[in-house]
Amino acid sequence: MKRTLVIAVALTTLITGSARAATTINSTNAYSWGANTGFWNWRPSTADGVNIGAYICQGYIYGGNIGWINMGSGTPADHIRYANNSATDYGINFTIDPANPGHALLRGFAYGANIGWINFENTGNPHIILSNGQLRGYIWSANTGWINLDDLNAFVVTDSIDPGVDTDGDGLPDAWEYTYFGNLAQGPDTDADGDGETNIGEYRGGTNPVDPNSVVHSARPLNISTRLRVQTGDNVLIGGFIITGPTPKNVIIRGIGPSLTPLGVPGALPDPTLELFDNSGNSIAFNNDWRDSQATAIQATGIPPTDDRESAIVQTLAPAPYTAILRGNNGVIGIGVVEAYDLTASDPTKLANISTRGFIEAGDNAMIGGFIIGAGLGNSGAGSARVVVRAIGPSLTAFGVPNALADPTLEVHDSSGAIIASNDNWQDVQGPEIQATGLAPSDPNESAIVRTFLTGAYTAIVRGKDNGIGVGLVEAYNVTP
């Protein structure tokens, strides 16, 4: 015997107490079928059909033999889901199936003035396949029997899932805010659980905004650069980066020198050259003065070098490791910068890991690495990324690198210049946490920091302890899942 909802109330209250909603039902696939009732049209018009929402359904089905069927008013008493316990709070709820997240369960009661209550229940298992929007299963009416949502000749499909009403216009549906906060007082740009992702970022990412362990760090490194005094031979500036993801990525790599002088940098490299290598060591691009080749493509990026003697390469690169080498033309030396910019930040492919090798000296000739975290799910790209920053020196000796820096130190600064983290020997502070990333340095004298970085610009400075000098590496690894 199927369950039925018994509520004594005038039929006029049931019909006039709910508002019609613009339908999300597909115009071609809009019919369910009952052997005793015929076709049920879930989209009798654009304005009057059923609206499938992320928490509730609302609107009307129409049957030529039975009239209108009310799926719910769209205004449940708790602002989240219909309680189905009164004549003013009934309708069909939408819930992701915990046993199968690819399905959404439809449960509750609809009402037809001519046929009474229609039960969406576990026995008939009415549900939506989220990958294609198709409704499946059966619903039950004590007065008319079973209604099939996906008969061979007729089935119902929703074109979209409505996020629901957003009365305060903050981008967060009311039902979502009431579910997690119990009110509409939380703003979209606050981070209620302090996990680095704003409330709107957590909504878009499908995570719990009041649980710091339920988080997707949605941002990633977009642009990376390293400044160093570029010398000759093995002591040029060598930048490496890894592209990860399913598709090629469009990037611009720049070699900067003379334009540093107006910024107050003494001894700037007067004429840099730039060469790009693939992971087999093959040279795939070279540039001396950026206007000599690719000038139109470089100008189109919006970030061409400001000095004609500087270098740039625009390339679409398949996912793989790459190396960019910055030298002084004709062997000149000076302070230079090598940079890589992600030109397709919205693409799922990303600049995952970067490293730069060079000869680190004392004072202003330390190695300075910069990276920008961006493209998160929050407003204006707000978000966070979990990053390991490393300073490598003594372990380079085992790879045949002469004059390796014996004891590097590492500082990370925010965009205002404030030091937000520092380390000398990696095991001293965050040893277990760094070890858990799988990226612990192999020498205890090397440095590492792991932290969640919010969207913004950061600088990592590598020096030799007690003014030591030598060849070192600065690296940043995106370890966001």
C-alpha positions as CSV (number, residue, x, y, z in Angstrom):
1,M,0.0,0.0,0.0
2,K,1.5,3.3,-1.0
3,R,1.8,6.2,1.5
4,T,-0.6,9.1,1.0
5,L,-0.6,12.5,2.6
6,V,-3.9,13.4,4.3
7,I,-4.6,17.1,4.8
8,A,-8.1,18.5,5.2
9,V,-8.2,21.8,3.4
10,A,-10.2,23.6,0.7
11,L,-9.0,22.9,-2.8
12,T,-9.0,26.6,-3.6
13,T,-6.3,27.1,-1.0
14,L,-4.1,24.5,-2.6
15,I,-4.3,25.9,-6.1
16,T,-4.2,29.6,-5.4
17,G,-1.4,29.4,-2.8
18,S,1.4,28.7,-5.2
19,A,3.1,30.6,-7.9
20,R,3.8,29.4,-11.4
21,A,7.5,29.3,-12.3
22,A,9.3,29.5,-15.7
23,T,10.0,26.0,-16.7
24,T,13.4,24.3,-17.1
25,I,11.8,21.3,-18.9
26,N,13.0,20.5,-22.4
27,S,10.4,21.5,-25.0
28,T,10.8,18.2,-27.0
29,N,11.0,15.8,-24.1
30,A,8.3,17.0,-21.8
31,Y,5.8,14.1,-21.4
32,S,5.4,11.3,-18.8
33,W,2.7,8.6,-19.2
34,G,0.1,7.0,-17.0
35,A,-1.9,4.0,-18.3
36,N,-5.0,5.3,-16.5
37,T,-4.5,9.0,-17.2
38,G,-2.6,9.4,-20.5
39,F,0.1,11.9,-21.1
40,W,1.3,14.4,-18.5
41,N,2.9,17.6,-20.0
42,W,5.6,19.0,-17.8
43,R,6.0,22.0,-20.1
44,P,2.5,23.2,-21.2
45,S,4.0,26.6,-21.9
46,T,7.3,28.4,-21.4
47,A,5.9,30.2,-18.4
48,D,3.7,27.5,-16.8
49,G,5.7,24.3,-16.8
50,V,7.8,22.6,-14.0
51,N,10.9,24.3,-12.7
52,I,13.5,21.8,-11.5
53,G,15.7,23.5,-8.8
54,A,18.8,22.5,-6.9
55,Y,16.7,22.2,-3.7
56,I,13.1,22.1,-4.7
57,C,10.8,21.9,-7.7
58,Q,7.9,24.2,-8.4
59,G,5.2,25.0,-11.0
60,Y,2.7,22.8,-12.8
61,I,2.2,19.7,-14.9
62,Y,-0.8,19.6,-17.2
63,G,-2.8,16.5,-18.2
64,G,-5.5,16.7,-20.8
65,N,-7.6,14.2,-18.8
66,I,-6.8,15.3,-15.3
67,G,-6.0,19.1,-15.3
68,W,-3.2,20.8,-13.4
69,I,-0.8,19.1,-11.0
70,N,1.0,21.4,-8.5
71,M,4.6,20.5,-7.9
72,G,5.1,23.1,-5.2
73,S,5.0,26.9,-4.5
74,G,8.7,27.5,-4.5
75,T,8.5,29.0,-0.9
76,P,9.1,26.2,1.6
77,A,8.7,27.3,5.2
78,D,12.3,26.8,6.2
79,H,13.5,28.4,2.9
80,I,15.3,25.1,2.0
81,R,12.9,22.2,1.3
82,Y,9.2,21.4,1.6
83,A,8.3,19.8,4.9
84,N,5.2,18.1,3.3
85,N,3.3,18.3,6.5
86,S,0.7,21.0,5.8
87,A,-1.5,22.4,3.0
88,T,0.9,25.4,2.6
89,D,4.2,23.6,2.7
90,Y,4.1,20.7,0.3
91,G,5.9,19.9,-3.0
92,I,8.7,17.9,-4.6
93,N,12.2,18.2,-3.1
94,F,15.5,17.7,-5.1
95,T,18.3,15.9,-3.2
96,I,21.6,14.6,-4.6
97,D,21.6,10.8,-4.0
98,P,24.3,10.1,-1.4
99,A,24.8,6.6,-2.9
100,N,25.1,7.9,-6.4
101,P,26.1,11.6,-6.8
102,G,25.3,11.4,-10.5
103,H,21.6,11.2,-9.6
104,A,19.3,13.6,-7.9
105,L,16.3,12.1,-6.0
106,L,12.8,13.6,-6.4
107,R,10.8,13.1,-3.2
108,G,7.6,14.6,-1.7
109,F,4.0,15.2,-2.7
110,A,2.4,17.0,-5.7
111,Y,-1.3,17.8,-5.8
112,G,-3.9,17.7,-8.5
113,A,-7.4,19.2,-7.7
114,N,-9.0,16.4,-9.8
115,I,-7.0,13.4,-8.7
116,G,-5.6,14.3,-5.2
117,W,-2.1,13.6,-4.0
118,I,0.7,12.2,-6.2
119,N,3.5,10.6,-4.2
120,F,7.2,10.8,-5.3
121,E,8.6,8.0,-3.1
122,N,11.4,5.5,-2.7
123,T,9.5,2.6,-4.2
124,G,9.1,4.2,-7.6
125,N,12.5,5.9,-7.2
126,P,11.8,9.0,-9.4
127,H,15.2,10.7,-10.0
128,I,17.2,12.7,-12.5
129,I,20.3,11.6,-14.3
130,L,22.4,14.7,-13.9
131,S,24.7,14.0,-16.9
132,N,21.8,14.4,-19.4
133,G,18.9,15.8,-17.4
134,Q,16.6,12.8,-18.0
135,L,14.0,11.9,-15.4
136,R,13.6,8.3,-14.6
137,G,11.4,6.1,-12.4
138,Y,7.7,6.2,-11.4
139,I,5.4,8.3,-9.3
140,W,2.2,7.1,-7.6
141,S,-1.3,8.3,-7.3
142,A,-3.7,6.4,-5.1
143,N,-6.6,7.4,-7.4
144,T,-4.9,6.9,-10.8
145,G,-2.0,4.4,-10.2
146,W,1.6,4.6,-11.5
147,I,2.9,7.3,-13.8
148,N,6.0,6.5,-15.8
149,L,8.5,9.3,-16.2
150,D,10.5,7.6,-19.0
151,D,8.2,5.4,-21.1
152,L,9.8,4.2,-24.4
153,N,7.7,6.6,-26.3
154,A,7.7,9.6,-23.9
155,F,10.1,10.8,-21.3
156,V,10.9,14.0,-19.4
157,V,14.2,15.9,-19.6
158,T,15.2,19.1,-17.8
159,D,17.5,21.5,-19.7
160,S,19.0,23.0,-16.5
161,I,18.9,22.9,-12.7
162,D,17.7,26.2,-11.4
163,P,20.0,27.4,-8.5
164,G,17.0,28.9,-6.7
165,V,15.8,32.3,-5.6
166,D,18.5,34.8,-4.4
167,T,16.5,37.5,-2.7
168,D,19.5,39.5,-1.5
169,G,21.2,39.4,-4.9
170,D,24.6,38.3,-3.6
171,G,25.1,35.3,-5.9
172,L,24.3,32.8,-3.2
173,P,20.9,31.1,-3.5
174,D,18.8,31.6,-0.4
175,A,18.4,27.8,0.1
176,W,22.2,27.4,0.1
177,E,22.7,30.2,2.7
178,Y,19.9,28.8,4.9
179,T,21.3,25.3,4.7
180,Y,24.7,26.3,5.9
181,F,24.2,29.5,7.9
182,G,20.6,29.5,8.9
183,N,20.2,33.1,7.5
184,L,21.1,35.4,4.7
185,A,23.6,37.5,6.7
186,Q,26.8,36.0,5.3
187,G,28.3,37.8,2.4
188,P,29.7,36.1,-0.8
189,D,33.2,37.4,-0.3
190,T,33.8,36.3,3.3
191,D,35.5,33.1,4.3
192,A,33.4,31.7,7.1
193,D,35.6,28.7,7.9
194,G,39.0,30.3,7.1
195,D,40.1,27.7,4.6
196,G,41.1,30.3,1.9
197,E,38.0,30.0,-0.2
198,T,35.2,32.6,-0.1
199,N,31.6,31.7,0.4
200,I,30.8,32.2,-3.3
201,G,33.9,30.2,-4.2
202,E,32.7,27.3,-2.0
203,Y,29.2,27.5,-3.5
204,R,30.6,27.3,-7.0
205,G,33.0,24.6,-6.0
206,G,30.3,22.5,-4.3
207,T,32.0,22.4,-0.9
208,N,30.8,23.1,2.7
209,P,31.5,26.8,3.7
210,V,31.5,26.0,7.4
211,D,33.9,23.1,7.3
212,P,37.6,23.9,6.7
213,N,38.3,20.3,5.7
214,S,35.7,20.5,2.9
215,V,37.5,22.7,0.4
216,V,38.7,22.8,-3.2
217,H,41.6,25.3,-3.5
218,S,40.4,26.8,-6.7
219,A,43.2,29.2,-7.7
220,R,46.6,28.5,-9.2
221,P,49.9,30.1,-10.2
222,L,49.3,32.2,-13.3
223,N,52.5,34.2,-13.8
224,I,56.0,33.5,-12.5
225,S,59.2,35.4,-12.7
226,T,62.7,35.3,-11.2
227,R,65.3,38.1,-10.9
228,L,69.0,37.4,-10.6
229,R,72.4,38.7,-11.6
230,V,72.9,36.9,-14.9
231,Q,76.5,35.8,-15.5
232,T,78.1,33.7,-18.2
233,G,78.7,30.0,-18.8
234,D,76.9,27.8,-16.3
235,N,75.8,30.9,-14.3
236,V,73.2,32.2,-16.6
237,L,69.5,32.4,-15.5
238,I,67.7,29.1,-16.1
239,G,64.0,29.0,-15.6
240,G,61.9,25.8,-15.7
241,F,58.2,25.3,-15.6
242,I,55.8,22.4,-16.0
243,I,52.4,22.6,-17.8
244,T,49.9,20.1,-16.6
245,G,46.4,19.4,-17.8
246,P,44.5,17.9,-20.7
247,T,45.2,20.5,-23.5
248,P,48.0,22.7,-24.8
249,K,48.4,26.1,-23.1
250,N,49.3,29.5,-24.6
251,V,52.0,31.3,-22.7
252,I,54.4,34.3,-23.2
253,I,58.0,34.0,-21.8
254,R,59.9,37.2,-21.4
255,G,63.5,38.1,-20.8
256,I,63.8,41.5,-19.1
257,G,66.9,43.7,-18.5
258,P,67.2,47.3,-19.5
259,S,63.7,48.3,-18.4
260,L,64.8,47.5,-14.8
261,T,67.0,50.6,-14.7
262,P,64.1,53.1,-14.4
263,L,62.8,51.0,-11.6
264,G,65.9,51.7,-9.6
265,V,67.7,48.3,-10.2
266,P,71.4,49.0,-10.6
267,G,73.5,46.9,-13.0
268,A,70.6,45.8,-15.2
269,L,71.4,43.4,-18.0
270,P,71.6,45.7,-21.1
271,D,70.7,43.2,-23.8
272,P,69.1,39.9,-22.8
273,T,68.5,36.9,-25.1
274,L,66.0,34.2,-24.4
275,E,65.9,30.5,-25.5
276,L,63.2,27.9,-24.9
277,F,63.9,24.2,-24.6
278,D,61.5,21.2,-24.5
279,N,61.9,18.3,-22.0
280,S,64.3,16.5,-24.3
281,G,66.7,19.5,-24.4
282,N,65.8,20.6,-27.9
283,S,65.7,24.3,-28.6
284,I,62.2,25.1,-29.8
285,A,62.4,28.9,-29.9
286,F,64.9,31.7,-29.6
287,N,64.7,35.5,-29.4
288,N,67.0,38.4,-29.0
289,D,65.0,41.6,-29.6
290,W,61.3,41.0,-29.3
291,R,60.3,43.1,-32.3
292,D,62.5,41.0,-34.6
293,S,60.0,38.1,-34.7
294,Q,56.5,37.5,-33.4
295,A,56.0,41.2,-32.8
296,T,52.3,41.2,-33.7
297,A,51.6,38.2,-31.5
298,I,53.6,39.6,-28.6
299,Q,51.9,43.0,-28.9
300,A,48.5,41.2,-28.9
301,T,49.1,39.7,-25.5
302,G,48.9,43.2,-24.0
303,I,52.2,42.6,-22.1
304,P,55.1,43.2,-24.6
305,P,58.4,44.2,-23.1
306,T,58.8,48.0,-22.7
307,D,62.3,48.1,-24.2
308,D,63.0,46.9,-27.7
309,R,66.2,45.2,-26.6
310,E,64.3,42.8,-24.4
311,S,63.2,39.3,-25.5
312,A,59.9,37.5,-25.7
313,I,58.5,34.3,-27.0
314,V,54.8,33.4,-27.5
315,Q,54.1,29.7,-27.7
316,T,51.3,27.2,-27.4
317,L,52.9,24.4,-25.4
318,A,51.7,20.8,-24.9
319,P,51.6,19.6,-21.2
320,A,55.2,18.8,-20.4
321,P,58.3,20.3,-18.6
322,Y,60.1,23.3,-20.4
323,T,63.2,25.3,-19.7
324,A,63.9,29.0,-20.6
325,I,67.5,30.3,-20.5
326,L,68.2,34.0,-20.1
327,R,71.7,35.1,-21.2
328,G,73.4,38.4,-22.0
329,N,73.9,39.1,-25.7
330,N,77.6,38.7,-26.5
331,G,78.3,37.5,-23.0
332,V,77.4,40.7,-21.2
333,I,76.4,40.3,-17.5
334,G,73.8,42.1,-15.3
335,I,70.6,41.7,-13.4
336,G,67.8,40.2,-15.5
337,V,64.3,38.7,-15.1
338,V,62.8,35.7,-16.8
339,E,59.0,35.5,-16.7
340,A,56.3,33.2,-17.9
341,Y,52.6,34.4,-18.1
342,D,49.6,32.2,-18.5
343,L,47.6,33.7,-21.4
344,T,44.6,31.3,-20.9
345,A,43.9,31.5,-17.2
346,S,40.4,30.1,-17.6
347,D,41.7,26.9,-19.3
348,P,41.9,23.8,-17.0
349,T,45.5,23.3,-18.1
350,K,47.9,25.2,-15.8
351,L,51.4,26.3,-14.9
352,A,51.8,23.7,-12.1
353,N,55.5,23.8,-11.0
354,I,58.2,26.4,-11.6
355,S,61.9,26.5,-10.7
356,T,64.8,28.8,-11.5
357,R,68.5,28.1,-11.2
358,G,71.3,30.7,-11.1
359,F,74.4,32.0,-9.2
360,I,73.2,33.5,-5.9
361,E,75.4,36.3,-4.5
362,A,75.1,38.5,-1.4
363,G,73.2,41.7,-0.8
364,D,71.0,42.9,-3.7
365,N,72.1,40.0,-5.9
366,A,70.1,37.4,-4.1
367,M,67.7,35.3,-6.1
368,I,64.2,36.8,-6.2
369,G,61.3,34.7,-7.4
370,G,57.8,36.0,-7.9
371,F,54.5,34.3,-8.5
372,I,50.9,35.4,-8.8
373,I,48.0,33.3,-7.5
374,G,44.8,33.8,-9.4
375,A,41.8,32.5,-11.4
376,G,39.9,31.2,-8.4
377,L,36.2,30.5,-8.2
378,G,35.4,33.6,-6.1
379,N,34.4,37.0,-7.3
380,S,37.1,38.7,-9.3
381,G,39.0,35.4,-9.3
382,A,39.3,35.2,-5.5
383,G,40.5,31.8,-4.3
384,S,43.5,30.0,-2.9
385,A,46.2,27.5,-3.8
386,R,48.3,25.2,-1.8
387,V,51.9,25.8,-2.7
388,V,55.3,24.4,-1.6
389,V,58.1,26.9,-2.1
390,R,61.7,25.5,-1.9
391,A,65.2,26.8,-1.8
392,I,67.7,24.2,-3.1
393,G,71.5,24.3,-2.9
394,P,73.7,21.5,-1.6
395,S,71.8,18.6,-3.2
396,L,72.7,20.1,-6.7
397,T,76.3,18.8,-6.2
398,A,75.1,15.2,-6.8
399,F,73.8,16.3,-10.2
400,G,77.2,17.6,-11.3
401,V,76.4,21.3,-10.6
402,P,79.7,23.0,-9.5
403,N,79.7,25.7,-6.7
404,A,76.3,24.8,-5.3
405,L,75.0,27.1,-2.5
406,A,75.9,25.3,0.7
407,D,73.1,26.6,3.0
408,P,70.2,28.5,1.4
409,T,67.6,30.5,3.3
410,L,64.1,31.3,2.1
411,E,61.7,34.2,2.7
412,V,58.2,34.7,1.2
413,H,56.8,38.2,1.0
414,D,53.3,39.4,0.2
415,S,52.5,42.1,-2.2
416,S,53.1,44.8,0.4
417,G,56.6,43.5,1.0
418,A,55.8,42.0,4.4
419,I,57.5,38.7,5.3
420,I,54.7,36.1,5.7
421,A,56.9,33.0,6.1
422,S,60.6,32.2,6.4
423,N,62.8,29.1,6.7
424,D,66.4,28.1,7.0
425,N,66.5,24.3,7.4
426,W,63.2,22.6,6.3
427,Q,63.0,20.1,9.1
428,D,63.0,22.8,11.8
429,V,59.4,24.1,11.4
430,Q,57.1,22.3,9.1
431,G,59.0,19.0,8.7
432,P,56.1,16.5,8.8
433,E,53.8,18.7,6.8
434,I,56.4,19.2,4.1
435,Q,57.2,15.5,4.1
436,A,53.6,14.7,3.5
437,T,53.6,16.6,0.3
438,G,56.2,14.3,-1.2
439,L,58.4,17.3,-2.0
440,A,60.7,17.4,1.0
441,P,64.2,18.6,0.0
442,S,66.8,15.8,0.1
443,D,69.3,17.8,2.2
444,P,68.5,19.0,5.7
445,N,70.3,22.3,5.0
446,E,67.8,23.2,2.3
447,S,64.7,25.3,2.9
448,A,61.0,24.8,2.3
449,I,57.6,26.4,3.1
450,V,54.2,24.9,2.5
451,R,51.1,27.1,2.9
452,T,47.7,28.1,1.4
453,F,48.2,31.3,-0.6
454,L,45.2,33.6,-1.2
455,T,44.8,35.2,-4.6
456,G,47.6,37.8,-5.0
457,A,51.3,38.4,-5.8
458,Y,54.1,36.9,-3.8
459,T,57.9,37.1,-3.7
460,A,60.3,34.3,-2.6
461,I,63.9,35.4,-1.8
462,V,66.8,32.9,-1.6
463,R,70.0,33.9,0.0
464,G,73.0,32.1,1.3
465,K,73.2,31.8,5.1
466,D,75.9,34.1,6.5
467,N,76.3,35.7,3.0
468,G,77.2,32.5,1.4
469,I,77.3,32.4,-2.4
470,G,76.8,29.7,-5.0
471,V,74.4,28.1,-7.5
472,G,70.9,27.6,-6.1
473,L,67.3,26.9,-7.1
474,V,64.1,28.6,-6.1
475,E,61.0,26.4,-6.8
476,A,57.2,26.7,-6.4
477,Y,55.0,23.6,-6.6
478,N,51.3,23.8,-6.8
479,V,50.1,20.9,-4.7
480,T,46.4,21.8,-4.8
481,P,44.5,18.5,-5.5
